[in-house]
Amino acid sequence: MTYIVPNHLLEHMPDKVISADSIFTFAYTSSTKQKRIAVRNTTHVMILITSGSKTIHLENDEQSFKAGDIILLTQGNYFMSEIAGDKGIYEAVLIYFEDDFIMDFMKKHHIQPESKTSKDMIYFSSGSLLQPLISSYKLYIHQNLQQQNEIIKLKTQEIFLHLLTKDKPLFYKWLQAITRSSKHRILHILESNLDMITSVDDMCKIARISKYELRSSIKNASGLHPKAWLDTKRLEQAALLLKSSDESISSIATSCGYSTVSWFGVQFKKAYGISPKVYREQNR
């Protein structure tokens, strides 16, 4: 099962999500052990673990975290596992935020990332400073307060400031990863989820924008209309897989969003002048 978040939460559990402009907060609880859940973040996320443990499986590594730890991830695709704690549950607060929220935070506090390197995932281990911050945040999201949205935004910024104080170079590397992809954020989201896109409507749904916003964003970044951009990107990805992987042509067609291998063959030949099979033979 693959979850696109926060889209999945907003569609299936809207009553449990606290929405405040460009930030979405969700208190997550699970009583069953989850093994390698495929998660696709269309925004950035901060995870505050309050019970149990979590493992994030990276391409060449994996990292495990426990209650009291704070994890920050940029938008992207990850595999995660969850294990229940002493109370028989895994529990965490998930805080999803878009570029605008981060940019406003940086502007408000006059922050300019000084790092030349970037990191898509950083984390901070449980400690006497972080535990009260997590407990306080959890307390506020379970209260029905008049200014709850504003309080949640302020509490999120408060944690950012504490993490910045705790390890400024590390936090700057994470901010750098966000600022580098910010200009073409929509394209970055779409390119990361090509296998789940078959139409312009899918593109709008995944990026959570209107057709007008989609058309404007893609046109400004690439000079193409959304459908032409999608066709080009899917065929580019297919060509790369044909050259660099041992996947079957049928599997490549599916992973690049084509419903049938025959239609993929027609479109590929139209773009490259030869069939996928011949292209693979010529480029191995």
N, C-alpha and C positions, 0 to 999 in steps of 0.2 A: 504494500500500500504506500502510495506517495501522497504527502500532504503539502499543498502550497499554502504558506502562511504569510501574513495573517488572513489571507483570503478565505481559507477553510473556516476559521473561527468566526469571521464576520458573516459568513453565509449560513453556518449551521448552529452557532451559539451566540447570536448577537446580543442576547440579554445578559451574557456573562462578560462581555467586553466593555471596558470603559474607554470611550473614544473621546479624545481631546485634540481636535484638528489633526496634526500630523503625527500623533502618538496614540498607540492602542495598547491597553494593559489588560492582562488576562491572568487570573489565578487558576493554575492547572493542577489537577490531582488525578493520580492513577493508582489503582490497587493491584494491577497486574503487571508482571514483568514484560517490558517491551524490548524486543531484540531488533536492532538495526532498522529503525524506522527511517524511511527516506523523507527528508524534509527539504523543501525549497523555499528559502526566504526571499520574498520580493521586496522586503525592507530590511533594515538593520535590526538587530535584536540584542537586548540585554537579558540574561537569565539569572534570577536570584534563586538559588536552590535552598529550600527550607526543610526538606526531609528526603532521605534516600540518597541515591547517587546517580550520576549520569556519565555516559561515555560518548564522546564525539569521535567518530571514525573519519580520519582524514585520508588523503590519497596514499600517503606513505607512512602514516603514523596514526596513533589514536591517543586521546587524552581522557583521563578519568577525573571526575570532580565529586565533591561530597557536600553535605549540607553546610551552608554558610559561605560557600564559594560563589563568586560572581563571574559570569562568562559574557564576553561581548563578541558578537559575530557580525561581519558585514553581510550584505545580501549575497545569496549564493546557494549552492546545493550541498547538503551535508547528510551523513548517516548518523543516527543517534540511538543509543540504548539507554534504558532506564531500569533502575533496581529499587525496590521498596526499602524503606528504612525500618527502624525499630517498631514504628506504629503500623507497619504493614502497608504503607503507602509511599509513593513518590510524589513530592509536592514542590512546586516552583511558581514563582511569579515571572511571567513573560512580558517584556516591555518592547513593543515594536515601534520603530520610529523611522521617518523618512529623512532625506537629506536636509530638508528645510529646518527641521528641529535641531539637527546638529549644527548647521550653519548659523542659526540664530544664537545657539549656545556659544559658539566660538566668537561671534561678533559681540555679544553681550559682555563676555569676559576677556575680550581683546586677545584671543588665542590665535597664534599662527604656528601651525605644526613646523617644527624645526628639523624633523627627521627626513632623511633622504630615502629611507627604506620604509616599507609598509607591511602590516600584518593584518590578515583577514580575521584572525581570532586571537584574542588575548584573554587572560583570566587572572583573578586575584584570589588568593587563598583565604579561607576563613580566619578571622582574627577578632580581637576585642573591639576594634573600630567598626568592622563591617557587620558584625552580628546585630548590633542595635539599629543600624541603618536598614537592614533587611527586615527586621521585626517591625520597625516603624512604618516602612513602606507597605508591608502586608496589612498592618492595622488600618491604614487609611483607605485601602482599596475595598475593605469590607464595611466601610461606613457610608451611610447615605447622607453626605454633607452637601450644603448649598453650593459651595465653591470647589467641589471635588475635582473637577477637571483641571482647574488651575493649580490646586494643591498637588495633584499627581505630576504635573509638568515640573513644578518646583522641586518635588522630592526626587524626580529623575535627575534634574540638574544638580541637586545636592550630592547625589551619589557620584555623578561624573566628576565633580570638583574634588571629592574625597579621593577618588581613584587617581586623578591627576596629581594630587599631592603625594599619594602613596608611591607612584612610579611614573613620573612625568615622561621619560623617554619611551617607555612602553606604550603609554596612552597616546602619545603623539604618533607612534607608528600606526595605531589603529585609525586615528583621525586622518592620517595621510592616505590610507587605503580608501577611505570614504571620499575625500576631496578629489582623488585621482579619477574615480569613476562617476563623480557627480554630474559632470557636463553631459554625459551620454547615458544616464541612469536607465532610461526606458529601453534603449538598445541592449544594454547589459542584461536586464531582466529577461528580455525576449530571447536573446542568444543563449541564455542559460536554460531555457525551457523549450527549445525548438521541437523536441520530440513530442510535446504535448500541444502543439499548435498546428491547426489545419486550416484556419480561416482568420480573417481580420477580426471577427467577433471574439475568437479565442485570444487574440493579442490584446484586445481591450479588456477582457475579463482578467487575464493574468496580471496586466500592468495596472488595473483598476483606474482606467482613464477612458474618456469619451473618444469616439471616432475622430472628432475634430482635433482633439489634443494629440491623438496617435499620429494622424496625418501630418500635423504641424511639426511634431518632434522628429519623426523619421525623415520628412522632407528636408528639414533644416540640417540634420546630421549627415544624410547620405545623398540627398538630391533625388531620392526615389519615392514612389508612392508605396504605402504599406504592403500591398500584395506583391508588387515587384521586388521589394526588399526581402520579403519572406521567401519567395521562390529562389532568389539569388543566394541567400544565406543557407537554405536547406541543401541546395546543390553544392555549395562550397564545402559544407560539412561532409556531405556524402563523398565528394572527391577526395577529401583528406582521409576519410576512413578507408576508402578503397586503396589508397596508397600506403597507409601506415598500419592497418590492422588486418587480422585474419578472419574478421567477421564475414558471414555469408552475405551475399548481395541482398537477399531477402531480409536479413536482420538489419542491415544498413538502411534499407528502404523504410522499414518500420521505425527505427530510431530517429530518422530524419523527417518523420511525420507523413509519410506516404501510405495511403490505405492499401494499395496493391503494388506488387513488384513490377507488374507490367506498365502501370502508369508512371512509376518512377523511371523505368527504362526509356519510355517515350520522352519524358521531360529532360532526362539527363542527355540523351542523344541530341535533342533540340539545342541544348546549351553548349555541349562539348563536341558535337559532330560524330561521336562514336558511342557505342554501347558501354554500360558500366563494366561488363566483363572485359572488353578490349582495352578500356582505359586502365583497368587494374593490371592487365598483362603488360601494357606498355610502360607502366610507371612503377613496377616492383623492382 
